[in-house]
């Protein structure tokens, strides 16, 4: 509707704007030189000698649409454009700045100049920019990144109040960079801010789509006074407009969608204001009587005093009220339950709150409300207790702890005892095995070494008697000495724990065969087809060694063979040891004889729970096969004798 000029409350003049875009005026400001500047959709106007001089893109402006106007220390005029950044007029020419100059957005809105800092702050679609000299930077306000900031105003000495589209207001210290936010969660009726302005008493006036609000902040920048003005205070349109605010001393004017409003600070004195009261305490929404758990209760509201509720009666609803006949719409509440809540609740107009599933303990419910002047009242405190259930009491917890500790200790004792018994059993088995092993070694030593020594002694005696046959008996002495040496080596080899693997046993037998069969030029071959190396149980290596050496020795002495072979094979869960020759074979009488080499080989095989076979083929030699079972594991075999122990 253009420009209207009033003297007092009398309209004295109306001015239409000479633009095709219409008569919409966005901002009007007065500079230090007394000039009035007008920002509109059609250009920038300067009132001079009761005439308006207009500037637009023809004069160097980046756009004809002006959002806001501000002045710097050099009386230069700064303007924000709708979609083309900002511009500055130095009295002769316009200089424009956009995103290529460092602005965070080409859409600019509110402007605020700080003379002491010689800095201009620009609101935009993306946070706030500061222009200081030739440097443009975006402020570090994380909550306002990618958020439109509409309006800005200086607050006290070192602060700016910045209003945003959806994130409330920000109190920004332009010297330290410290930030404090306030939004709908802190009591504002809306977080969408159209204008912010401060007055001489350091009140902050805020315009939203739900009316006008006035804040008073503490030194810590907390809200200590809060007033909301809406229909009950004379506003009809409610929704405010961008930049539509003028405050100068006692004069306060606000532009809303339906017109201009003037604030009159006059409260009715004939209406009383009453204190904050806790009006009711309900148990399970009133299904049970809360007074049954207290000795006394308040007379008027029947609120139980210092109640002690059982553990299962822990669902409480508190109702509270404050009467303010001057402005009932101004009353808001905050509450805080000690030992449950971490902070005071956001301001609310609702006069009740429910807490459910409260844990046992002592509680204090605190409430406070706003007075007619916007300040918060002193808190009203209500104390109560939730008693613990029997399983939550100290004696039960201690008893349970002792019981669990006893079970743990007893279980640990049984486990340790089981381990000790297992260790003792293993030691007993080892002790018995050592005794058995010593007996076996003694028996073997007696059978092998003793017999050989006895033969040598006997042969020496015969030499003394039969002097003519010295060479014959000396041959026998030599043979017995060799057997004694070989047997001694076998004992020493078997006693070494490092020789308990299948591969070491194969190498030992292979070396024995190669040396022995070389004397008669018998062709000897050895084959190891067991794959991976296997650790044999204690004593097995010695028994297998004796069995196979006996078989190889018999073939050497009696078979008349030209070829003898040794093979070790493994298939599934069995290991086979095979000695084969191409000699004359063996008589069945030797197989059934209960003394001699075959009997000894069968006896040793039986100690390993193995299988011993002699396979005869007419005129094609003899095959001796020793078989022992292996376990499912790849690194060991069943020792049935030890398993039985």
C-alpha positions as CSV (number, residue, x, y, z in Angstrom):
1,X,0.0,0.0,0.0
2,X,3.0,2.3,-0.4
3,X,4.0,4.8,2.2
4,X,1.7,6.4,4.8
5,X,2.9,9.3,7.0
6,X,1.3,9.9,10.5
7,X,1.5,12.7,12.9
8,X,0.5,11.1,16.2
9,X,-2.4,9.0,15.2
10,X,-3.5,11.1,12.3
11,X,-2.8,10.1,8.8
12,X,-1.5,13.2,7.0
13,X,-0.1,11.8,3.7
14,X,0.0,8.8,1.4
15,X,2.7,8.1,-1.2
16,X,2.4,5.6,-4.0
17,X,5.6,4.0,-5.4
18,X,6.3,4.6,-9.1
19,X,7.0,0.9,-9.9
20,X,5.2,-1.7,-12.0
21,X,6.0,-4.3,-9.3
22,X,3.6,-2.5,-6.9
23,X,3.7,-0.5,-3.7
24,X,5.3,-3.1,-1.4
25,X,7.8,-1.6,1.1
26,X,10.1,-3.9,2.9
27,X,12.2,-1.6,5.1
28,X,12.5,2.1,6.3
29,X,15.6,3.4,8.2
30,X,17.1,6.8,9.1
31,X,20.8,7.4,8.9
32,X,23.0,9.7,11.1
33,X,22.6,12.6,8.5
34,X,18.9,12.6,9.0
35,X,18.1,11.0,5.6
36,X,15.3,8.4,5.5
37,X,15.9,5.4,3.2
38,X,13.2,3.2,1.8
39,X,13.7,-0.4,0.6
40,X,11.0,-1.7,-1.8
41,X,10.5,-4.3,-4.5
42,X,11.2,-1.6,-7.1
43,X,14.3,0.0,-5.8
44,X,16.0,2.0,-3.1
45,X,14.6,5.4,-2.2
46,X,16.2,8.3,-0.4
47,X,13.9,11.1,1.1
48,X,15.5,14.5,0.4
49,X,13.7,17.8,0.8
50,X,10.3,16.0,1.0
51,X,11.0,14.3,-2.2
52,X,12.1,10.7,-2.8
53,X,15.1,10.0,-5.0
54,X,15.0,6.4,-6.4
55,X,17.9,4.1,-7.3
56,X,17.6,0.8,-9.2
57,X,19.6,-1.4,-11.5
58,X,20.1,1.4,-13.9
59,X,22.1,3.2,-11.2
60,X,24.3,0.1,-10.6
61,X,22.3,-2.0,-8.2
62,X,22.4,-5.8,-8.6
63,X,18.7,-6.0,-8.1
64,X,15.7,-3.7,-7.7
65,X,14.3,-5.7,-4.8
66,X,15.7,-4.5,-1.4
67,X,15.3,-6.5,1.8
68,X,17.1,-4.5,4.5
69,X,19.1,-1.3,4.9
70,X,22.1,-0.5,7.2
71,X,24.8,2.2,7.6
72,X,28.5,2.0,8.4
73,X,31.0,4.3,10.1
74,X,31.6,6.2,6.8
75,X,27.8,6.7,6.3
76,X,27.8,4.4,3.4
77,X,24.5,2.7,2.7
78,X,24.4,-1.2,2.7
79,X,21.5,-3.0,1.2
80,X,20.6,-6.7,1.0
81,X,19.0,-7.9,-2.3
82,X,16.4,-10.6,-2.8
83,X,18.5,-13.1,-4.7
84,X,21.6,-11.1,-5.6
85,X,23.7,-10.8,-2.5
86,X,24.4,-7.3,-1.0
87,X,25.4,-3.9,-2.3
88,X,26.9,-0.7,-0.8
89,X,26.4,3.0,-2.0
90,X,29.3,5.3,-1.2
91,X,27.4,8.4,-2.3
92,X,28.3,8.1,-5.9
93,X,28.3,4.5,-7.1
94,X,27.1,1.0,-6.0
95,X,29.5,-1.9,-5.4
96,X,27.9,-5.3,-5.2
97,X,29.0,-8.6,-3.6
98,X,27.7,-12.1,-4.3
99,X,28.8,-15.7,-3.8
100,X,31.8,-15.1,-6.1
101,X,33.0,-12.5,-3.5
102,X,32.7,-15.0,-0.6
103,X,29.1,-14.8,0.6
104,X,27.7,-18.2,1.6
105,X,24.4,-17.5,-0.3
106,X,23.1,-15.1,-2.9
107,X,19.9,-14.6,-0.8
108,X,20.5,-11.9,1.8
109,X,18.1,-10.6,4.5
110,X,18.8,-8.8,7.8
111,X,21.8,-6.5,8.2
112,X,23.5,-5.3,11.4
113,X,26.6,-3.1,11.6
114,X,28.9,-3.0,14.7
115,X,30.8,0.3,14.8
116,X,33.4,-0.7,17.3
117,X,34.4,-3.7,15.2
118,X,33.8,-2.0,11.9
119,X,32.0,-5.2,10.9
120,X,28.8,-5.8,8.9
121,X,26.8,-9.0,9.7
122,X,24.6,-10.4,6.9
123,X,21.8,-12.9,7.3
124,X,21.3,-15.3,4.4
125,X,19.9,-18.7,3.3
126,X,23.0,-20.3,4.8
127,X,24.1,-19.1,8.2
128,X,25.4,-15.5,8.8
129,X,28.3,-13.8,7.0
130,X,30.7,-11.2,8.5
131,X,32.2,-8.4,6.3
132,X,35.3,-6.8,7.9
133,X,37.2,-4.7,5.5
134,X,37.9,-6.7,2.4
135,X,37.4,-10.0,4.2
136,X,34.1,-12.0,4.1
137,X,33.7,-15.1,6.3
138,X,30.8,-17.3,7.4
139,X,30.2,-17.5,11.2
140,X,30.8,-20.8,12.9
141,X,27.3,-21.5,14.1
142,X,26.8,-25.2,13.4
143,X,23.0,-25.3,14.1
144,X,22.5,-22.5,11.5
145,X,24.4,-24.2,8.7
146,X,22.1,-24.7,5.6
147,X,19.4,-22.8,7.6
148,X,17.9,-19.5,6.6
149,X,18.7,-16.6,9.0
150,X,16.1,-13.8,8.6
151,X,16.9,-11.2,11.1
152,X,19.6,-9.8,13.4
153,X,19.9,-7.3,16.2
154,X,22.6,-6.2,18.6
155,X,22.2,-7.3,22.2
156,X,24.1,-5.6,25.1
157,X,27.7,-4.8,24.3
158,X,29.3,-8.0,22.8
159,X,26.3,-10.0,21.5
160,X,24.1,-10.4,18.5
161,X,20.6,-11.9,18.5
162,X,20.0,-13.9,15.3
163,X,16.6,-15.2,14.2
164,X,16.3,-18.2,12.0
165,X,13.6,-20.1,9.9
166,X,13.0,-23.1,12.1
167,X,15.9,-23.2,14.6
168,X,14.8,-20.4,16.9
169,X,17.3,-17.7,18.0
170,X,21.0,-17.7,18.7
171,X,22.8,-15.4,21.1
172,X,26.3,-15.0,19.5
173,X,29.3,-13.3,21.2
174,X,31.0,-11.7,18.2
175,X,34.2,-11.3,20.3
176,X,34.6,-14.8,21.7
177,X,32.5,-16.8,19.3
178,X,30.5,-18.4,22.1
179,X,26.9,-19.4,21.3
180,X,23.7,-20.0,23.1
181,X,20.5,-21.2,21.4
182,X,16.8,-20.8,22.4
183,X,14.0,-22.5,20.5
184,X,10.5,-24.0,21.0
185,X,12.0,-26.5,23.4
186,X,13.0,-23.7,25.7
187,X,9.6,-22.1,25.8
188,X,9.3,-20.1,22.6
189,X,5.9,-20.4,20.9
190,X,7.6,-21.1,17.6
191,X,11.2,-21.6,16.2
192,X,10.3,-19.6,13.0
193,X,11.5,-16.1,13.6
194,X,10.6,-13.1,11.4
195,X,12.2,-10.3,13.5
196,X,14.3,-9.7,16.5
197,X,14.9,-6.4,18.3
198,X,16.3,-5.3,21.6
199,X,15.2,-2.3,23.7
200,X,16.9,0.0,26.2
201,X,16.1,-2.4,29.1
202,X,17.9,-5.3,27.3
203,X,14.6,-7.1,26.6
204,X,14.6,-9.1,23.4
205,X,11.4,-8.8,21.2
206,X,10.7,-11.7,18.9
207,X,8.2,-11.9,16.1
208,X,6.8,-15.3,15.0
209,X,3.8,-16.7,13.1
210,X,2.1,-17.2,16.5
211,X,2.5,-13.7,17.9
212,X,5.1,-11.6,19.7
213,X,7.3,-12.6,22.6
214,X,9.5,-10.7,25.0
215,X,12.5,-12.4,26.7
216,X,14.8,-11.3,29.5
217,X,18.0,-13.2,29.7
218,X,20.2,-13.7,32.8
219,X,24.0,-13.1,32.8
220,X,24.4,-16.8,31.9
221,X,22.0,-16.1,28.9
222,X,19.3,-18.3,30.4
223,X,15.6,-17.2,30.0
224,X,14.6,-15.6,33.3
225,X,11.6,-13.6,32.0
226,X,9.2,-14.7,29.3
227,X,6.0,-13.0,28.0
228,X,3.9,-14.1,25.1
229,X,1.5,-11.7,23.4
230,X,-1.4,-13.1,21.3
231,X,-5.2,-12.6,20.9
232,X,-5.8,-12.0,24.6
233,X,-3.3,-9.0,24.4
234,X,-5.0,-7.3,21.4
235,X,-3.3,-9.0,18.5
236,X,-5.7,-10.2,15.8
237,X,-3.6,-11.4,12.9
238,X,-1.0,-13.0,15.1
239,X,1.5,-13.7,12.3
240,X,4.3,-11.0,12.1
241,X,6.2,-9.8,9.1
242,X,9.9,-9.7,8.1
243,X,11.7,-6.7,9.5
244,X,8.3,-5.1,10.7
245,X,9.5,-3.8,14.0
246,X,10.4,-0.4,15.3
247,X,11.6,0.3,18.9
248,X,12.9,3.6,20.2
249,X,12.7,4.2,23.9
250,X,9.0,3.8,25.0
251,X,7.8,3.7,21.4
252,X,7.3,0.2,20.1
253,X,5.6,-0.6,16.9
254,X,5.1,-4.0,15.3
255,X,3.8,-5.0,11.8
256,X,1.6,-8.0,11.5
257,X,-0.3,-9.4,8.5
258,X,-3.4,-7.3,9.3
259,X,-1.8,-4.0,10.2
260,X,0.4,-2.0,12.6
261,X,0.2,-2.4,16.4
262,X,1.6,-0.1,19.1
263,X,2.6,-1.6,22.4
264,X,1.2,0.0,25.6
265,X,2.8,-1.2,28.8
266,X,-0.3,-1.1,31.0
267,X,-1.6,-4.1,33.0
268,X,-4.9,-4.1,34.7
269,X,-4.4,-3.6,38.4
270,X,-7.8,-4.8,39.6
271,X,-7.1,-8.5,38.8
272,X,-5.2,-10.6,41.3
273,X,-2.4,-13.1,40.8
274,X,-2.3,-16.2,43.0
275,X,0.6,-18.5,43.9
276,X,1.6,-21.8,42.4
277,X,0.0,-24.9,44.1
278,X,0.3,-28.7,43.8
279,X,-3.4,-29.6,43.5
280,X,-3.4,-33.4,43.2
281,X,-1.3,-36.6,43.4
282,X,-2.9,-39.6,41.7
283,X,-1.9,-43.2,41.8
284,X,-2.5,-45.1,38.5
285,X,-4.6,-42.2,37.2
286,X,-6.8,-42.1,40.3
287,X,-7.7,-45.9,40.3
288,X,-6.1,-46.1,43.8
289,X,-6.2,-43.7,46.7
290,X,-2.8,-42.1,47.2
291,X,-3.7,-40.8,50.7
292,X,-3.8,-44.4,52.0
293,X,0.0,-44.4,52.0
294,X,0.5,-41.2,54.1
295,X,-0.3,-40.4,57.7
296,X,-1.7,-36.9,56.9
297,X,-2.8,-34.9,53.9
298,X,-3.4,-31.3,53.0
299,X,-6.8,-30.0,54.0
300,X,-8.0,-28.3,50.8
301,X,-6.6,-30.3,48.0
302,X,-6.3,-33.7,49.8
303,X,-2.7,-34.1,48.7
304,X,-0.9,-36.8,50.8
305,X,2.0,-35.4,52.9
306,X,5.3,-37.4,52.7
307,X,3.7,-40.6,51.3
308,X,5.6,-43.9,51.2
309,X,4.4,-46.0,48.3
310,X,5.1,-49.7,48.0
311,X,7.4,-50.9,45.2
312,X,4.5,-51.8,42.9
313,X,2.7,-48.5,43.4
314,X,5.1,-46.5,41.3
315,X,2.9,-44.8,38.7
316,X,2.2,-41.2,39.8
317,X,0.5,-38.2,38.2
318,X,1.1,-34.7,39.6
319,X,-1.4,-31.9,38.9
320,X,-0.5,-28.2,39.6
321,X,-2.0,-24.8,38.9
322,X,-1.3,-21.1,39.0
323,X,-4.0,-18.5,38.6
324,X,-3.2,-15.3,36.8
325,X,-6.3,-13.3,36.0
326,X,-4.2,-10.5,34.4
327,X,-3.0,-12.9,31.7
328,X,-3.9,-16.6,32.1
329,X,-2.4,-17.3,28.7
330,X,1.0,-16.2,30.0
331,X,1.3,-19.0,32.6
332,X,3.8,-21.7,31.8
333,X,5.2,-24.5,33.9
334,X,8.5,-26.3,34.3
335,X,9.1,-29.4,36.5
336,X,12.0,-31.4,37.7
337,X,12.0,-34.8,39.6
338,X,15.1,-35.1,41.7
339,X,16.8,-38.6,41.5
340,X,15.0,-39.2,38.2
341,X,15.3,-36.2,35.7
342,X,18.6,-34.8,34.6
343,X,17.3,-31.2,33.9
344,X,14.3,-29.1,34.2
345,X,11.6,-29.8,31.6
346,X,11.0,-27.3,28.7
347,X,8.2,-24.7,29.5
348,X,4.7,-26.1,29.0
349,X,1.2,-24.9,29.4
350,X,0.0,-28.3,30.6
351,X,-0.6,-28.4,34.3
352,X,0.1,-32.1,34.9
353,X,2.8,-34.7,34.4
354,X,2.9,-38.5,34.8
355,X,5.9,-40.7,35.9
356,X,5.7,-44.4,35.6
357,X,7.9,-47.3,36.8
358,X,9.7,-45.3,39.3
359,X,12.6,-47.1,41.0
360,X,12.7,-47.4,44.8
361,X,14.2,-44.3,46.5
362,X,13.5,-40.9,47.9
363,X,12.2,-38.2,45.5
364,X,11.4,-34.5,45.4
365,X,9.1,-33.2,42.7
366,X,9.8,-29.5,41.9
367,X,7.6,-27.2,39.9
368,X,7.7,-23.5,39.0
369,X,5.6,-21.2,36.9
370,X,5.8,-17.8,35.2
371,X,4.4,-14.7,36.9
372,X,2.6,-11.9,35.2
373,X,5.9,-10.1,34.7
374,X,7.4,-13.1,32.8
375,X,9.7,-14.2,35.7
376,X,9.8,-17.8,37.0
377,X,8.4,-18.2,40.5
378,X,10.4,-20.0,43.3
379,X,10.1,-23.8,43.0
380,X,7.4,-25.6,45.0
381,X,8.8,-28.9,46.3
382,X,6.9,-32.1,47.1
383,X,8.7,-35.1,48.8
384,X,7.7,-38.7,48.6
385,X,9.3,-42.2,48.7
386,X,9.0,-45.5,46.8
387,X,9.8,-48.4,49.1
388,X,11.9,-51.3,47.8
389,X,10.5,-54.7,47.3
390,X,11.8,-57.5,49.6
391,X,14.2,-58.6,46.8
392,X,15.5,-55.1,46.5
393,X,16.3,-54.7,50.2
394,X,19.9,-54.7,51.5
395,X,19.6,-58.0,53.5
396,X,18.2,-59.9,50.5
397,X,20.9,-58.5,48.2
398,X,23.6,-59.4,50.8
399,X,22.1,-62.9,51.2
400,X,21.8,-63.4,47.5
401,X,25.4,-62.3,47.1
402,X,26.6,-64.7,49.8
403,X,24.6,-67.5,48.2
404,X,25.9,-66.8,44.7
405,X,29.4,-66.4,46.1
406,X,29.1,-69.8,47.9
407,X,27.9,-71.5,44.7
408,X,30.8,-70.0,42.8
409,X,33.3,-71.0,45.5
410,X,31.8,-74.5,45.7
411,X,31.8,-74.8,41.9
412,X,35.4,-73.6,41.8
413,X,36.3,-76.1,44.6
414,X,34.7,-79.0,42.6
415,X,36.5,-77.9,39.5
416,X,39.8,-77.6,41.2
417,X,39.3,-80.9,42.9
418,X,38.4,-82.5,39.6
419,X,41.6,-81.1,38.1
420,X,43.6,-82.3,41.0
421,X,42.1,-85.8,40.8
422,X,42.8,-85.8,37.1
423,X,46.4,-84.8,37.7
424,X,46.8,-87.4,40.4
425,X,45.3,-90.1,38.1
426,X,47.6,-89.1,35.2
427,X,50.6,-89.1,37.6
428,X,49.6,-92.5,38.8
429,X,49.3,-93.8,35.3
430,X,52.6,-92.3,34.5
431,X,54.2,-93.9,37.5
432,X,52.7,-97.3,36.7
433,X,53.8,-96.9,33.1
434,X,57.3,-96.0,34.1
435,X,57.4,-99.1,36.3
436,X,56.1,-101.2,33.4
437,X,58.5,-99.6,31.1
438,X,61.4,-100.3,33.4
439,X,60.3,-103.9,33.6
440,X,60.0,-104.1,29.9
441,X,63.5,-102.6,29.4
442,X,64.9,-105.0,32.0
443,X,63.3,-107.9,30.4
444,X,64.5,-106.8,26.9
445,X,67.9,-106.1,28.3
446,X,68.0,-109.6,29.9
447,X,66.6,-111.3,26.7
448,X,68.8,-109.4,24.3
449,X,71.9,-108.3,26.1
450,X,72.0,-111.0,28.7
451,X,71.7,-113.8,26.2
452,X,74.4,-112.3,24.0
453,X,76.8,-111.9,26.9
454,X,76.1,-115.4,28.0
455,X,76.8,-116.7,24.5
456,X,80.1,-114.8,24.4
457,X,81.1,-116.2,27.8
458,X,80.2,-119.7,26.6
459,X,82.1,-119.3,23.4
460,X,85.2,-118.1,25.2
461,X,85.0,-121.1,27.5
462,X,84.7,-123.4,24.5
463,X,87.8,-121.8,23.0
464,X,89.7,-122.7,26.1
465,X,88.6,-126.3,25.9
466,X,88.6,-126.8,22.1
467,X,91.9,-125.1,21.2
468,X,91.7,-126.6,17.7
469,X,88.5,-124.9,16.9
470,X,89.5,-121.3,17.9
471,X,88.4,-119.8,14.6
472,X,84.9,-121.3,14.8
473,X,84.2,-120.1,18.2
474,X,85.7,-116.7,17.5
475,X,83.3,-116.3,14.7
476,X,80.4,-116.9,17.1
477,X,81.9,-114.5,19.6
478,X,82.1,-111.8,16.9
479,X,78.5,-112.5,15.8
480,X,77.3,-112.2,19.4
481,X,79.3,-109.0,20.0
482,X,77.7,-107.5,16.9
483,X,74.3,-108.5,18.1
484,X,75.1,-107.0,21.4
485,X,76.2,-103.7,19.8
486,X,73.0,-103.5,17.7
487,X,70.8,-104.3,20.6
488,X,72.5,-101.6,22.7
489,X,71.9,-99.0,20.0
490,X,68.2,-100.0,19.8
491,X,67.8,-99.5,23.5
492,X,69.4,-96.1,23.4
493,X,67.3,-95.1,20.4
494,X,64.1,-96.3,22.0
495,X,64.8,-94.3,25.2
496,X,65.1,-91.0,23.4
497,X,61.7,-89.2,23.4
498,X,62.5,-87.5,20.2
499,X,62.4,-90.8,18.3
500,X,58.7,-91.4,19.1
501,X,57.4,-90.3,15.7
502,X,56.6,-92.6,12.8
503,X,59.0,-90.9,10.5
504,X,62.0,-91.3,12.9
505,X,61.1,-95.0,13.3
506,X,61.1,-95.4,9.5
507,X,64.5,-93.7,9.1
508,X,65.9,-95.9,11.9
509,X,64.6,-99.2,10.3
510,X,65.8,-98.0,6.9
511,X,69.3,-97.4,8.1
512,X,69.3,-100.8,9.9
513,X,68.2,-102.6,6.7
514,X,70.6,-100.9,4.4
515,X,73.6,-101.8,6.6
516,X,72.5,-105.4,7.2
517,X,71.5,-106.4,3.7
518,X,74.6,-104.8,2.1
519,X,76.7,-107.6,3.6
520,X,75.0,-110.2,1.4
521,X,74.4,-107.9,-1.5
522,X,70.6,-108.2,-1.1
523,X,68.6,-105.5,-2.8
524,X,66.7,-103.5,-0.1
525,X,64.1,-100.9,-0.7
526,X,62.0,-98.9,1.9
527,X,58.7,-97.0,1.2
528,X,57.1,-94.4,3.6
529,X,53.5,-94.0,2.5
530,X,51.9,-92.7,5.7
531,X,51.7,-89.1,4.6
532,X,51.8,-86.7,7.6
533,X,54.1,-87.4,10.5
534,X,52.4,-89.2,13.5
535,X,53.4,-89.2,17.1
536,X,53.4,-92.7,18.5
537,X,52.3,-93.5,22.1
538,X,55.0,-94.2,24.6
539,X,56.6,-97.6,24.1
540,X,55.0,-98.3,20.7
541,X,58.1,-97.2,18.8
542,X,60.2,-99.7,20.7
543,X,57.8,-102.6,20.2
544,X,57.4,-101.9,16.4
545,X,61.1,-101.6,16.1
546,X,61.8,-105.0,17.6
547,X,59.0,-106.7,15.6
548,X,60.2,-105.3,12.2
549,X,63.9,-105.9,13.0
550,X,63.2,-109.5,13.9
551,X,61.3,-109.9,10.6
552,X,64.1,-108.3,8.6
553,X,66.8,-110.3,10.4
554,X,64.9,-113.6,9.8
555,X,64.6,-112.8,6.1
556,X,68.4,-111.9,6.1
557,X,69.3,-115.2,7.7
558,X,66.9,-117.8,6.5
559,X,64.9,-116.6,3.4
560,X,67.7,-116.9,0.7
561,X,66.0,-113.8,-0.9
562,X,67.6,-111.5,-3.4
563,X,65.1,-108.7,-2.7
564,X,63.6,-107.5,0.5
565,X,61.4,-104.5,1.1
566,X,60.0,-102.5,4.0
567,X,56.8,-100.4,3.6
568,X,54.8,-98.2,6.0
569,X,51.3,-97.4,4.8
570,X,48.3,-95.6,6.2
571,X,44.6,-95.9,5.2
572,X,41.7,-94.5,7.1
573,X,42.2,-95.4,10.7
574,X,45.0,-97.9,10.4
575,X,48.8,-98.0,9.9
576,X,50.4,-101.1,8.3
577,X,54.1,-102.2,8.5
578,X,55.0,-104.7,5.8
579,X,58.3,-106.7,5.4
580,X,58.3,-108.7,2.1
581,X,61.0,-111.0,0.6
582,X,61.2,-113.2,-2.6
583,X,62.9,-116.1,-0.8
584,X,62.0,-119.8,-0.1
585,X,59.2,-119.1,2.3
586,X,58.5,-120.4,5.8
587,X,57.3,-123.7,7.2
588,X,54.0,-123.8,9.0
589,X,55.8,-125.4,12.0
590,X,57.6,-122.1,12.6
591,X,54.2,-120.2,12.6
592,X,52.8,-122.5,15.3
593,X,55.9,-122.7,17.4
594,X,55.4,-121.1,20.9
595,X,59.0,-120.1,21.1
596,X,61.3,-118.2,18.9
597,X,61.1,-115.1,16.7
598,X,57.5,-115.4,15.4
599,X,56.2,-116.0,18.9
600,X,58.0,-112.9,20.2
601,X,56.7,-110.8,17.3
602,X,53.1,-111.9,18.0
603,X,53.6,-111.2,21.7
604,X,54.8,-107.6,21.1
605,X,52.0,-107.0,18.6
606,X,49.4,-108.1,21.2
607,X,50.8,-105.6,23.7
608,X,49.9,-102.9,21.2
609,X,46.4,-104.4,20.6
610,X,47.5,-104.7,17.0
611,X,47.2,-107.4,14.3
612,X,50.1,-109.7,13.2
613,X,49.9,-111.7,10.0
614,X,52.4,-114.0,8.0
615,X,51.4,-114.4,4.4
616,X,53.1,-117.4,2.6
617,X,53.2,-117.9,-1.2
618,X,54.7,-121.1,-2.6
619,X,58.2,-120.4,-3.9
620,X,57.5,-116.6,-4.0
621,X,58.6,-115.5,-0.5
622,X,57.1,-114.4,2.7
623,X,55.2,-111.2,3.7
624,X,55.0,-110.2,7.4
625,X,52.2,-107.6,8.1
626,X,51.9,-105.6,11.4
627,X,48.7,-103.5,11.7
628,X,47.8,-101.0,14.4
629,X,44.7,-98.8,14.7
630,X,44.8,-95.0,14.6
631,X,42.4,-92.5,16.2
632,X,40.3,-89.9,14.3
633,X,42.9,-87.3,15.2
634,X,45.8,-86.9,12.9
635,X,48.5,-86.6,15.5
636,X,48.2,-89.8,17.6
637,X,46.9,-93.4,17.8
638,X,45.0,-95.4,20.3
639,X,47.0,-96.9,23.1
640,X,44.4,-99.4,24.3
641,X,46.5,-100.6,27.2
642,X,46.9,-97.0,28.5
643,X,43.2,-96.3,27.8
644,X,42.2,-99.3,30.0
645,X,44.4,-98.0,32.8
